[in-house]
């Protein structure tokens, strides 16, 4: 019997972005779950707080609680983009709740400068520099007029153009997809949540970045990448393999940043073949 399989959406999306995958994977014999990460979809959209860092560590804790309370056992985690980073984080921080991880793809700016075999240790910065960086990020994020920018984008054709940049083929006529992305962005709490995410992700400690997480990973991990991905180009996949040379990588032709939605058949074939070999 297959272990449960949890689908984790990417930035700006929701569990509905797995519209072309959940039923097919269930038909293949998997018990499939999905959830909306905090700040996205129908979940709460909290603002910046010193008690709540909205970053991949928090989302990993949310995912672990979901595994414990709803799934009630370890699962295979399949994440798209930010969801891939969350799945990786959960597997490292809460390993007993995870069977395997799939990241399609795995984004993190820290990967762009990662050296081969990079581990947990980061160059130690003086306290004054860390405080200056933290203060600068907070001030900049609070000065950005997100309360004006986010509603403007969410109610204008610019949202569709931004969404199109994530796809290789045309999607501007896909009303279901546009509604999926627009609905949470049009909530009045969306700007404050985006501000909280910007601060939280910018100020993550080194051990919460993808290179450090990859160096600690003990579970099987599959990378799936769109060959035409303009947001997180395939060169980033090679950077992942510089940190962990043993990572299997599947490249899907004619796909952009959302291979699970652009080529669900190819995505399922790659995913299920890899899971069968575990």
Backbone bond lengths (Angstrom), bond angles and torsions (degrees), N, CA, C in turn:
res aa  C-N    CA-C-N  psi(-1)  N-CA   C-N-CA  omega(-1)  CA-C   N-CA-C  phi
1 X - - - 1.470 - - 1.529 109.27 -
2 X 1.326 116.17 134.44 1.454 120.26 -178.91 1.526 111.08 -68.83
3 X 1.338 117.39 145.84 1.467 119.50 170.69 1.522 109.72 -70.34
4 X 1.328 118.31 164.38 1.464 119.98 177.46 1.531 110.43 -62.31
5 X 1.316 115.44 158.79 1.453 122.42 -179.77 1.530 107.98 -131.26
6 X 1.331 116.63 123.49 1.472 121.77 -177.45 1.517 109.27 -111.39
7 X 1.330 116.94 127.50 1.454 124.03 -179.68 1.523 109.16 -99.35
8 X 1.337 116.81 128.11 1.472 122.09 -176.63 1.528 108.36 -121.50
9 X 1.309 116.08 120.26 1.464 122.11 -174.51 1.524 112.06 -74.15
10 X 1.334 115.55 171.92 1.450 122.04 -179.51 1.520 112.80 -98.60
11 X 1.340 115.67 -173.67 1.459 122.52 -177.43 1.532 110.63 -62.10
12 X 1.328 116.43 133.47 1.447 122.05 177.15 1.511 114.59 78.42
13 X 1.321 117.84 -3.35 1.462 121.10 -176.74 1.533 109.83 -107.94
14 X 1.319 116.02 -163.37 1.457 122.71 179.82 1.527 107.67 -155.21
15 X 1.317 115.96 179.19 1.465 119.43 -177.20 1.525 112.03 -60.19
16 X 1.336 116.85 -24.78 1.460 120.17 178.57 1.514 114.05 -66.29
17 X 1.339 117.38 -12.45 1.459 119.81 179.37 1.530 111.21 -69.93
18 X 1.332 116.66 -11.43 1.461 121.19 175.48 1.518 109.85 -92.35
19 X 1.317 117.66 28.92 1.470 124.51 -175.52 1.525 112.74 -58.56
20 X 1.314 118.22 -29.78 1.455 121.60 -177.44 1.526 112.88 -102.48
21 X 1.336 116.45 10.37 1.467 119.21 -174.06 1.519 113.70 -123.68
22 X 1.326 117.32 -40.16 1.464 120.21 -169.76 1.532 111.56 -59.01
23 X 1.341 117.44 -48.96 1.462 120.02 -177.04 1.526 111.12 -65.68
24 X 1.337 117.07 -40.56 1.467 120.37 -179.19 1.523 110.95 -64.23
25 X 1.329 117.31 -40.68 1.457 120.50 179.62 1.532 110.71 -70.20
26 X 1.325 117.02 -35.04 1.465 120.10 175.62 1.525 110.41 -66.12
27 X 1.335 116.91 -39.35 1.470 120.25 177.64 1.525 111.46 -64.58
28 X 1.352 116.50 -25.54 1.463 120.63 178.42 1.530 112.13 -81.25
29 X 1.339 116.67 1.47 1.459 120.24 174.73 1.512 115.69 104.46
30 X 1.329 117.76 5.41 1.465 120.89 -179.66 1.521 110.75 -93.39
31 X 1.331 114.78 146.23 1.469 120.45 172.69 1.522 106.82 -89.99
32 X 1.322 117.76 106.88 1.452 123.13 -165.96 1.529 111.49 -102.83
33 X 1.334 115.05 134.16 1.464 122.52 176.67 1.529 109.12 -126.58
34 X 1.329 115.53 158.27 1.454 121.99 171.86 1.514 108.91 -147.32
35 X 1.304 117.10 156.10 1.461 120.78 177.49 1.521 109.14 -147.71
36 X 1.331 114.89 158.14 1.461 121.35 174.37 1.529 107.98 -95.46
37 X 1.309 116.68 120.87 1.459 120.62 177.96 1.528 110.03 -64.92
38 X 1.322 116.58 151.96 1.461 121.58 177.74 1.527 109.38 -55.82
39 X 1.330 115.54 130.12 1.454 121.37 -178.49 1.510 113.27 97.91
40 X 1.334 118.09 -10.63 1.462 121.93 -175.67 1.526 110.47 -127.48
41 X 1.329 114.92 164.15 1.457 120.20 174.99 1.508 111.99 55.35
42 X 1.335 115.73 -131.31 1.456 121.27 -179.73 1.522 112.95 -94.79
43 X 1.329 118.02 3.85 1.468 120.76 178.98 1.526 110.60 -74.89
44 X 1.321 115.80 169.83 1.458 120.75 178.50 1.522 110.22 -64.58
45 X 1.340 116.02 154.19 1.460 122.58 -178.97 1.536 108.73 -123.74
46 X 1.341 116.92 77.96 1.469 120.13 -177.14 1.516 112.02 -72.91
47 X 1.332 115.08 157.80 1.456 121.03 177.07 1.513 111.60 -94.58
48 X 1.347 117.01 -178.35 1.473 120.79 179.83 1.517 111.33 -60.72
49 X 1.327 115.42 139.73 1.457 121.46 179.24 1.519 109.05 -156.37
50 X 1.330 116.02 143.46 1.469 119.59 176.46 1.525 111.45 -71.10
51 X 1.315 116.99 -17.62 1.451 121.11 -179.76 1.529 112.15 -94.05
52 X 1.336 116.68 -10.11 1.461 120.38 -175.99 1.512 109.52 -137.11
53 X 1.330 117.20 104.10 1.454 122.31 176.92 1.532 108.92 -92.51
54 X 1.323 116.96 110.05 1.449 120.86 -176.74 1.529 108.71 -84.36
55 X 1.326 115.15 86.12 1.458 121.59 -179.12 1.525 109.22 -143.74
56 X 1.328 117.14 -174.07 1.464 119.52 -175.13 1.521 112.95 -65.92
57 X 1.339 118.47 -19.50 1.464 119.50 175.33 1.527 110.82 -69.91
58 X 1.340 116.66 -42.74 1.465 120.41 178.11 1.530 110.40 -65.46
59 X 1.331 116.65 -45.44 1.461 119.12 179.61 1.519 111.27 -63.49
60 X 1.328 117.67 -32.60 1.466 120.34 176.29 1.530 110.35 -66.29
61 X 1.327 117.13 -37.97 1.472 120.05 176.95 1.520 110.48 -66.81
62 X 1.339 116.61 -39.89 1.464 119.60 176.41 1.520 110.51 -61.03
63 X 1.318 116.82 -43.42 1.462 121.28 -179.84 1.522 111.20 -64.79
64 X 1.334 116.93 -40.80 1.464 119.94 178.35 1.529 110.71 -63.14
65 X 1.343 116.92 -40.56 1.465 120.18 177.71 1.528 110.64 -64.09
66 X 1.327 116.72 -37.99 1.467 121.01 177.17 1.528 110.38 -63.70
67 X 1.316 116.45 -42.32 1.464 120.56 178.59 1.525 110.74 -63.64
68 X 1.315 116.09 -40.10 1.467 119.94 -177.55 1.529 111.98 -73.75
69 X 1.319 117.12 -43.96 1.462 120.67 -170.87 1.526 113.85 -90.94
70 X 1.330 117.43 -31.52 1.468 120.19 -175.80 1.529 111.23 -106.21
71 X 1.317 116.99 -55.80 1.464 120.70 -179.55 1.526 110.58 -71.05
72 X 1.329 115.75 -38.28 1.461 123.83 177.18 1.530 112.27 62.94
73 X 1.333 114.42 41.85 1.449 119.68 175.42 1.509 110.74 170.11
74 X 1.333 117.47 168.03 1.465 120.67 178.88 1.523 110.90 -66.96
75 X 1.334 115.80 151.11 1.458 120.73 -174.28 1.520 110.57 -142.30
76 X 1.315 115.53 164.37 1.462 122.60 167.10 1.519 107.18 -82.64
77 X 1.332 117.00 129.20 1.460 122.08 -178.36 1.525 109.09 -105.11
78 X 1.324 115.92 125.69 1.464 121.79 179.21 1.520 107.50 -120.05
79 X 1.331 116.97 113.92 1.455 120.80 -175.47 1.517 112.59 -120.15
80 X 1.310 115.22 139.49 1.469 121.23 173.41 1.519 108.96 -98.49
81 X 1.311 117.03 123.16 1.471 123.38 174.54 1.529 110.50 54.96
82 X 1.328 118.40 -116.49 1.468 120.34 178.64 1.524 110.60 -53.35
83 X 1.320 116.80 -36.30 1.463 120.20 177.06 1.508 112.75 -61.29
84 X 1.347 117.17 -31.36 1.456 120.05 175.42 1.512 111.82 -66.48
85 X 1.346 116.50 -39.74 1.461 120.23 176.66 1.524 110.62 -65.97
86 X 1.329 116.98 -38.95 1.469 120.87 177.80 1.525 110.44 -64.91
87 X 1.332 117.06 -43.18 1.468 120.59 178.43 1.523 110.67 -61.45
88 X 1.330 116.91 -44.23 1.465 121.06 177.45 1.526 110.54 -61.13
89 X 1.319 117.04 -43.32 1.468 121.25 -179.79 1.522 111.07 -62.28
90 X 1.321 116.00 -43.95 1.469 119.78 180.00 1.521 110.88 -63.37
91 X 1.330 117.16 -39.01 1.463 120.08 -178.34 1.520 112.04 -66.57
92 X 1.345 116.85 -29.97 1.464 120.91 -179.90 1.527 110.95 -83.72
93 X 1.331 116.81 -44.30 1.469 120.67 -175.79 1.528 112.48 -79.75
94 X 1.338 117.38 -29.48 1.473 121.59 -177.64 1.530 109.38 -133.06
95 X 1.326 117.83 63.29 1.470 120.95 -169.36 1.520 114.82 -61.99
96 X 1.313 118.54 -29.34 1.461 118.56 -175.18 1.526 113.27 -73.16
97 X 1.357 116.34 -8.85 1.462 120.17 179.56 1.523 112.20 -99.46
98 X 1.326 116.86 5.96 1.470 120.33 -173.28 1.522 110.01 -126.52
99 X 1.342 116.56 139.22 1.457 122.14 175.16 1.527 111.87 -100.99
100 X 1.322 116.59 -41.59 1.465 122.13 179.98 1.520 108.01 -163.53
101 X 1.333 115.95 164.92 1.462 121.68 -175.28 1.524 109.50 -132.02
102 X 1.335 115.41 139.94 1.460 122.28 172.16 1.524 107.22 -126.77
103 X 1.323 117.55 126.86 1.459 122.91 177.91 1.519 108.34 -117.81
104 X 1.334 116.11 122.35 1.463 119.99 -174.44 1.527 111.33 -136.28
105 X 1.328 118.15 81.93 1.461 129.79 -6.54 1.527 110.29 -94.15
106 X 1.345 116.57 -162.22 1.466 122.26 178.04 1.526 108.70 -117.40
107 X 1.341 118.42 105.35 1.464 120.30 -178.49 1.529 111.63 -99.58
108 X 1.300 116.56 142.26 1.456 122.61 170.83 1.522 107.33 -175.15
109 X 1.341 118.50 121.14 1.469 119.57 178.93 1.524 113.05 -55.03
110 X 1.339 117.03 -27.37 1.461 120.08 -179.61 1.528 111.79 -62.90
111 X 1.326 117.66 -22.42 1.464 120.26 179.74 1.518 112.03 -70.60
112 X 1.322 117.25 -23.73 1.459 120.35 -176.15 1.520 112.10 -66.78
113 X 1.331 116.54 -26.03 1.463 120.58 -178.68 1.521 112.08 -115.29
114 X 1.335 117.07 9.78 1.463 119.91 -177.11 1.524 110.64 -69.55
115 X 1.302 116.17 137.57 1.462 121.72 177.43 1.522 109.51 -92.73
116 X 1.308 116.17 162.92 1.461 120.77 -179.01 1.522 110.35 -61.64
117 X 1.352 114.28 128.27 1.455 119.76 179.16 1.516 114.53 70.44
118 X 1.335 117.18 18.85 1.468 119.36 -177.53 1.516 110.25 -60.54
119 X 1.312 117.33 138.87 1.449 121.56 -177.98 1.508 113.86 -116.84
120 X 1.314 114.91 -145.88 1.458 120.09 -173.18 1.518 113.32 -76.86
121 X 1.312 117.06 -26.93 1.458 118.54 -172.12 1.527 111.32 -77.20
122 X 1.311 115.41 132.69 1.460 121.97 175.79 1.524 107.85 -119.65
123 X 1.329 117.34 153.41 1.469 119.28 177.03 1.528 111.08 -55.67
124 X 1.313 115.26 131.62 1.460 120.14 -178.30 1.524 109.59 -75.77
125 X 1.331 116.59 123.31 1.454 121.10 179.72 1.525 110.07 -99.57
126 X 1.330 117.03 148.68 1.464 119.55 176.20 1.528 110.83 -60.09
127 X 1.323 115.54 151.24 1.469 120.18 -178.51 1.517 111.07 -58.05
128 X 1.345 116.82 -40.83 1.463 119.17 -177.30 1.518 111.25 -63.29
129 X 1.346 117.30 -33.76 1.459 119.65 -179.55 1.520 110.88 -72.23
130 X 1.332 116.71 -38.92 1.461 119.54 178.05 1.523 110.45 -64.97
131 X 1.326 116.54 -41.44 1.461 119.52 179.44 1.521 111.36 -67.21
132 X 1.331 116.48 -37.76 1.464 120.19 178.18 1.519 110.51 -64.07
133 X 1.311 115.78 -43.48 1.473 119.64 179.18 1.523 110.89 -63.18
134 X 1.330 116.11 -45.59 1.463 119.87 -179.79 1.527 111.18 -61.36
135 X 1.319 116.39 -45.99 1.454 119.65 179.92 1.513 112.26 -64.20
136 X 1.317 116.81 -39.57 1.464 120.66 -178.93 1.523 111.08 -65.34
137 X 1.340 116.26 -43.40 1.461 119.87 179.77 1.530 110.58 -62.70
138 X 1.325 116.54 -44.90 1.463 120.02 -178.88 1.532 111.31 -63.55
139 X 1.325 116.95 -43.80 1.462 120.18 -179.20 1.521 110.59 -64.35
140 X 1.338 116.19 -45.83 1.457 120.07 -179.21 1.526 111.22 -61.29
141 X 1.332 116.93 -45.53 1.463 119.93 -178.40 1.525 112.12 -67.10
142 X 1.334 117.40 -30.98 1.462 119.77 178.62 1.530 111.51 -78.36
143 X 1.327 117.33 -25.84 1.461 120.46 179.19 1.525 112.13 -78.78
144 X 1.326 117.30 -26.00 1.458 119.58 179.38 1.533 110.35 -62.15
145 X 1.320 118.42 128.24 1.485 121.08 -177.88 1.526 111.65 -79.96
146 X 1.321 116.44 62.96 1.460 120.23 -175.46 1.530 111.82 -64.47
147 X 1.346 116.87 -28.10 1.468 119.69 178.80 1.527 111.63 -64.33
148 X 1.317 116.94 -20.99 1.465 121.68 175.23 1.533 111.15 -96.43
149 X 1.323 116.41 -41.54 1.463 121.12 -173.64 1.526 111.82 -69.55
150 X 1.343 117.55 -47.73 1.465 120.56 -174.36 1.529 112.19 -62.86
151 X 1.359 119.81 -50.07 1.471 117.99 177.64 1.529 112.77 -61.62
152 X 1.335 116.51 -35.95 1.459 119.59 178.98 1.523 110.73 -61.23
153 X 1.318 116.29 -46.88 1.460 120.15 179.53 1.531 111.59 -67.15
154 X 1.332 115.95 -40.44 1.466 120.42 -174.80 1.524 112.59 -67.86
155 X 1.339 117.65 -23.92 1.460 120.99 -177.89 1.524 112.65 -109.80
156 X 1.319 117.43 14.74 1.466 120.34 -177.53 1.521 110.47 -124.99
157 X 1.342 116.86 165.33 1.476 120.08 176.52 1.523 113.41 -61.67
158 X 1.344 117.13 -13.72 1.462 119.15 179.22 1.523 111.66 -62.03
159 X 1.333 117.23 -29.23 1.461 120.10 178.59 1.531 110.04 -62.54
160 X 1.330 116.05 -44.40 1.447 119.73 178.61 1.514 112.49 -64.13
161 X 1.337 116.29 -38.86 1.455 119.51 178.93 1.530 111.09 -65.91
162 X 1.342 116.31 -39.34 1.461 119.55 176.27 1.516 111.66 -64.28
163 X 1.336 115.99 -39.98 1.458 120.17 178.23 1.525 110.79 -65.50
164 X 1.316 116.54 -38.36 1.463 120.06 -179.87 1.532 111.44 -61.76
165 X 1.327 116.95 -31.48 1.465 120.01 -179.90 1.527 111.88 -64.47
166 X 1.335 117.15 -19.24 1.462 120.78 179.70 1.521 112.33 -88.32
167 X 1.332 117.12 -8.42 1.459 121.59 -176.81 1.521 110.29 -118.06
168 X 1.320 115.28 150.36 1.464 120.25 175.83 1.518 110.94 -83.85
169 X 1.337 116.79 -42.99 1.458 121.43 178.08 1.518 111.13 -89.92
170 X 1.340 118.19 167.90 1.466 121.61 -179.00 1.531 112.48 -69.20
171 X 1.329 116.53 135.75 1.472 120.97 179.57 1.526 112.29 -132.83
172 X 1.336 118.16 2.91 1.461 120.15 -175.67 1.520 112.23 -63.67
173 X 1.325 118.71 -21.92 1.462 122.18 178.20 1.533 112.13 -90.78
174 X 1.327 117.53 0.13 1.467 121.40 -178.63 1.525 108.80 -86.22
175 X 1.333 115.75 88.79 1.466 120.51 -177.02 1.511 113.25 -62.37
176 X 1.325 117.69 -37.23 1.465 120.65 179.55 1.522 110.77 -61.37
177 X 1.313 116.84 -43.78 1.464 121.35 179.89 1.521 111.18 -66.43
178 X 1.315 117.65 -43.06 1.460 121.26 179.88 1.524 110.87 -62.71
179 X 1.324 117.36 -41.71 1.474 120.34 178.42 1.518 111.21 -65.56
180 X 1.333 116.35 -38.47 1.463 121.31 179.46 1.530 111.23 -58.60
181 X 1.331 116.70 -41.31 1.458 121.02 -178.40 1.524 111.30 -81.02
182 X 1.344 116.69 -36.76 1.463 120.16 -174.24 1.520 113.22 -74.03
183 X 1.326 117.45 -35.47 1.461 119.96 -171.75 1.531 112.79 -57.92
184 X 1.332 120.53 -52.91 1.474 118.77 179.30 1.525 112.60 -68.64
185 X 1.341 117.63 -30.41 1.463 120.32 -179.95 1.520 111.90 -68.84
186 X 1.337 117.93 -21.93 1.454 122.23 -178.97 1.518 113.08 -90.88
187 X 1.329 117.48 -3.02 1.467 119.63 175.68 1.519 109.55 -69.34
188 X 1.339 118.64 143.58 1.469 120.23 -176.43 1.522 114.21 -63.82
189 X 1.330 117.64 -19.67 1.467 120.87 -179.51 1.522 113.06 -91.14
190 X 1.341 117.66 -1.20 1.466 120.60 -177.35 1.526 113.21 -61.78
191 X 1.354 120.18 -42.39 1.474 119.08 -178.69 1.521 113.26 -61.24
192 X 1.323 117.13 -43.18 1.469 118.68 -178.55 1.523 111.02 -67.10
193 X 1.342 116.79 -33.97 1.454 119.72 179.06 1.524 110.42 -69.37
194 X 1.330 117.09 -39.68 1.461 120.20 176.71 1.520 110.63 -62.19
195 X 1.318 116.89 -38.01 1.473 120.57 177.02 1.525 110.34 -63.80
196 X 1.332 116.72 -42.56 1.466 120.50 179.05 1.524 111.36 -63.41
197 X 1.338 117.24 -40.41 1.464 120.77 178.23 1.524 111.05 -65.79
198 X 1.327 116.21 -41.81 1.463 120.05 -178.34 1.521 110.51 -61.43
199 X 1.328 116.49 -43.92 1.459 120.72 179.07 1.531 110.59 -67.76
200 X 1.330 115.93 -47.51 1.457 120.11 -176.39 1.517 112.78 -62.19
201 X 1.319 117.70 -46.08 1.462 120.28 -178.29 1.523 111.64 -70.93
202 X 1.318 117.86 -34.76 1.472 120.46 179.99 1.520 112.07 -69.29
203 X 1.328 117.31 -28.84 1.464 121.30 -174.53 1.525 112.95 -106.23
204 X 1.319 117.64 17.62 1.464 119.47 177.69 1.529 110.99 -61.04
205 X 1.320 117.56 143.80 1.468 119.02 171.57 1.520 110.40 -69.18
206 X 1.312 116.37 161.61 1.463 121.11 -176.51 1.520 112.01 -58.57
207 X 1.332 118.23 -35.27 1.463 119.23 -176.28 1.519 112.97 -69.00
208 X 1.343 117.50 -9.35 1.462 120.94 178.03 1.525 112.33 -100.96
209 X 1.338 118.01 6.61 1.457 121.09 177.54 1.528 109.81 -89.31
210 X 1.334 116.00 160.05 1.462 120.37 -175.90 1.530 113.50 -59.02
211 X 1.346 120.66 -43.41 1.469 118.48 179.86 1.527 112.85 -58.86
212 X 1.328 116.72 -43.85 1.466 119.76 179.92 1.523 110.81 -67.75
213 X 1.326 117.35 -38.87 1.459 120.45 179.13 1.524 111.14 -66.11
214 X 1.321 117.06 -41.86 1.468 120.28 178.93 1.529 111.26 -61.62
215 X 1.323 116.07 -36.35 1.463 118.95 -179.08 1.528 112.20 -68.88
216 X 1.328 117.11 -21.56 1.465 121.69 -179.40 1.524 112.92 -99.06
217 X 1.308 117.35 -9.92 1.460 121.52 -173.59 1.526 111.36 -61.95
218 X 1.325 116.38 134.25 1.459 121.78 177.31 1.528 112.24 -119.79
219 X 1.317 117.09 -3.10 1.456 121.38 179.54 1.527 110.18 -99.63
220 X 1.337 117.89 157.50 1.468 119.89 173.35 1.532 110.43 -61.69
221 X 1.326 115.81 140.85 1.468 121.25 179.62 1.518 109.07 -135.82
222 X 1.329 115.46 128.95 1.465 122.30 175.74 1.519 108.89 -111.25
223 X 1.332 116.98 132.72 1.455 122.73 173.39 1.521 109.16 -101.39
224 X 1.341 116.19 131.86 1.463 121.85 174.09 1.521 107.16 -123.89
225 X 1.322 116.65 128.47 1.468 120.61 -173.33 1.531 110.18 -133.23
226 X 1.322 116.02 143.08 1.446 121.03 170.91 1.521 109.98 -82.19
227 X 1.319 116.38 129.92 1.463 120.04 -176.22 1.519 112.02 -64.48
228 X 1.348 116.86 -24.39 1.463 121.97 -178.60 1.533 112.01 -104.77
229 X 1.309 117.83 21.65 1.467 121.85 -178.45 1.529 109.92 -66.68
230 X 1.345 116.27 116.71 1.460 121.16 178.78 1.523 112.13 -94.06
231 X 1.321 117.80 -22.19 1.468 120.90 -178.50 1.534 111.46 -80.87
232 X 1.317 116.28 -44.92 1.469 121.62 176.18 1.531 105.84 -128.20
233 X 1.319 117.48 85.57 1.470 121.07 -170.78 1.524 112.83 -63.43
234 X 1.337 117.00 158.87 1.465 121.23 -177.79 1.521 114.09 -56.18
235 X 1.323 118.33 -21.75 1.467 119.43 177.24 1.518 111.38 -59.10
236 X 1.343 117.01 -29.50 1.467 120.33 178.38 1.526 110.20 -67.07
237 X 1.330 116.95 -33.68 1.464 119.54 176.61 1.519 110.65 -61.45
238 X 1.323 116.27 -39.54 1.462 119.36 178.06 1.525 111.27 -67.15
239 X 1.334 116.85 -32.59 1.463 119.91 175.53 1.534 110.71 -65.66
240 X 1.336 116.57 -38.04 1.468 119.36 175.41 1.526 110.22 -58.39
241 X 1.311 116.27 -40.50 1.464 120.26 -177.54 1.526 111.92 -77.88
242 X 1.324 117.69 -16.63 1.461 119.49 170.96 1.529 110.08 -70.79
243 X 1.331 115.60 -33.90 1.462 119.66 177.42 1.522 110.57 -77.80
244 X 1.352 116.35 -42.53 1.462 122.06 178.39 1.520 108.87 -131.56
245 X 1.315 117.14 97.36 1.460 121.76 -173.43 1.527 112.97 -67.08
246 X 1.341 118.21 -16.83 1.464 120.82 -174.93 1.520 113.31 -88.28
247 X 1.321 119.03 4.52 1.462 120.87 -175.19 1.526 110.84 -75.62
248 X 1.336 117.70 125.63 1.466 119.44 173.36 1.527 109.86 -73.16
249 X 1.332 115.90 143.49 1.463 122.00 -177.23 1.518 109.26 -133.34
250 X 1.337 115.95 128.58 1.460 122.20 175.17 1.521 107.92 -114.46
251 X 1.327 117.17 123.44 1.454 122.92 177.08 1.531 108.60 -101.48
252 X 1.340 116.08 127.09 1.462 120.97 178.42 1.524 109.62 -104.52
253 X 1.326 115.84 119.79 1.459 121.24 179.87 1.532 110.53 -67.94
254 X 1.317 115.14 154.77 1.465 122.16 174.84 1.525 112.44 60.29
255 X 1.328 116.59 27.51 1.464 121.66 176.98 1.515 109.32 -124.75
256 X 1.342 115.53 145.55 1.442 121.09 173.70 1.510 110.64 -97.17
257 X 1.342 115.85 -129.05 1.460 121.38 -174.29 1.528 113.03 -81.26
258 X 1.324 117.84 -9.99 1.469 120.83 -175.01 1.531 110.79 -123.22
259 X 1.320 118.43 64.72 1.467 120.24 -175.01 1.519 113.61 -60.68
260 X 1.327 117.88 -30.59 1.467 120.29 -179.49 1.522 111.76 -66.16
261 X 1.335 116.84 -28.72 1.456 121.59 -177.73 1.522 111.60 -97.47
262 X 1.331 117.20 -27.34 1.462 121.24 -177.77 1.527 112.01 -83.73
263 X 1.315 117.25 -37.12 1.463 122.05 -179.98 1.526 108.71 -137.04
264 X 1.344 116.90 69.67 1.475 118.60 -176.16 1.523 113.08 -60.18
265 X 1.343 117.68 -35.09 1.460 118.95 179.22 1.512 112.28 -63.69
266 X 1.345 116.68 -47.47 1.460 120.26 177.84 1.513 111.97 -64.94
267 X 1.322 116.20 -36.25 1.462 120.78 178.32 1.532 110.37 -63.82
268 X 1.328 116.02 -46.81 1.471 119.53 -179.04 1.522 110.85 -64.60
269 X 1.325 117.15 -40.85 1.465 119.84 179.81 1.529 110.82 -60.06
270 X 1.341 116.49 -45.56 1.464 120.24 -179.18 1.524 111.03 -66.17
271 X 1.333 116.20 -43.95 1.462 121.21 -178.10 1.525 111.36 -64.49
272 X 1.314 117.00 -51.40 1.458 120.35 -174.24 1.522 112.20 -70.02
273 X 1.336 116.84 -34.68 1.473 119.50 177.38 1.514 110.18 -64.07
274 X 1.340 116.78 -41.34 1.466 120.19 179.53 1.527 110.76 -67.43
275 X 1.329 116.82 -42.10 1.466 119.39 -179.88 1.526 111.11 -64.99
276 X 1.328 116.99 -35.86 1.477 120.16 178.62 1.520 111.25 -64.44
277 X 1.328 117.38 -28.58 1.482 120.85 -177.67 1.525 112.34 -83.58
278 X 1.312 117.92 -13.41 1.473 119.58 -178.07 1.528 110.42 -67.21
